[in-house]
Amino acid sequence: PSNADTRMNISVLSAAIWSIVALLAVSGGAVVCVRTRAPQLFVYPLCSAIGAVIGALALWSLLQGRVETLVLPLGVPWIGSHFRLDALAALFLAIVGFGGCAASVYAIGYGRHEPSPARVLPFYPAFLAGMSLVILSGDAFTFLVSWEFMSLMSWALVMAHHKEPGNTFAGYVYLVMASFGTLALLLAFGLLAGPQGHYDFESIRAVVGGHPLAGLVLILALIGTGSKAGLVPLHVWLPLAHPAAPSHVSALMSGIMTKVAIYGFIRIAFDLLGPPQWWWSIALLTAGAITAVMGLLYAILQNDLKRLLAYSTVENIGIIFLGLGLALAFKANGLAEAAALAMTATLLHAVNHATFKSLLFFGAGSVLTATGERNLDALGGLIHRMPV
């Protein structure tokens, strides 16, 4: 690329990083002003604006099709933190940005009915920042720190209504599963780094012929990201945490955070591991099929509105992993066109689910606010009470 193109590349990624810094600044401002009503006036409007900027930057980068890299003097001394924005990262960053913008716009009204705003507002923008940082991470250290930061901020949001029955247990289960997933990812990246200890993604990609323990890395990555996405049997936190969290947070966790987990798996399995083996697809197809069927069966049995939506997320995550399994199978057998079609379908459904599941949780939050009821058997006749 020309010098002008390079400057534009760096400026887009830098703008995304500065947007994340702005989200962290909003979080810090909410902490400082937490005992006043000020955070309720600026947190959600600013988050919606910053989310729109992040989404627009990601969409622009995706349309341009450029790869952008940046190294900052943070993290491990003398090595720094690597950030990278390519087509895959841009797509999922757009999901995070626009999804966060929509949730924040909804929260401007929904937040007025929040009984414990001081337990939500400081962590909400930090949660958005954590998800964005995971997408942009270009090395294992930055990825894992961002992943854990995202997990802890979302755990704090799940615990916002800790005095309600069952919510403390939901937060405990979520924290345990998040820690278990992070441990699996830590082991996966440790194996990827190898004896040379190259933890940046560029060095991992440079390994010729793939990694000797690639199959074990794949299973660890499936466990680590699957525990966050909601793969059966690692889904146990999801139907507990989503009803416990405020509805706009549930929308982010179910519609957006699960896509960050999907991104993590795609980044490892399709980018860092090298040429795939045919049997990798068996693990994905099996896990995806079981997850889709079990999620559907559990959803049918629910009478709690938000638990039903949570199990619906489990089902759709299973469908996404089925698509990834097909893409791996076709790629391993040299069927590039079929692999591209399967991956396109997978990414399309990731965008699709992020959109409709967020909207469904927004609707559930409006129903819950208007009626104080989540039991579907008690919600007949809503068309008369809530016609709009």
Secondary structure, DSSP 8 states (H G I E B T S, - for coil): --HHHHHHHHHHHHHHHHHHHHHHHHHHHHHHTTTSSHHHHHHHHHHHHHHHHHHHHHHHHHHHT--EEEEES-SSTTT-EEEEE-HHHHHHHHHHHHHHHHHHHHHHHHGGG-S-GGGTTTTHHHHHHHHHHHHHB-BHHHHHHHHHHHHHHHHHHHGGGTTSTTHHHHHHHHHHHHHHHHHHHHHHHHHHHTTTT--BHHHHHT-TT--TTHHHHHHHHHHHHHHHHT-TTTTTTHHHHHHHS-HHHHHIIIIIIHHHHHHHHHIIIIIIS-S--TTHHHHHHHHHHHHHHHHHHHHHT--BHHHHHHHHHHHHHHHHHHHHHHHHHHHHTT-HHHHHHHHHHHHHHHHHHHHHHHHHHHHHHHHHHHHS--BGGG-TTHHHH---
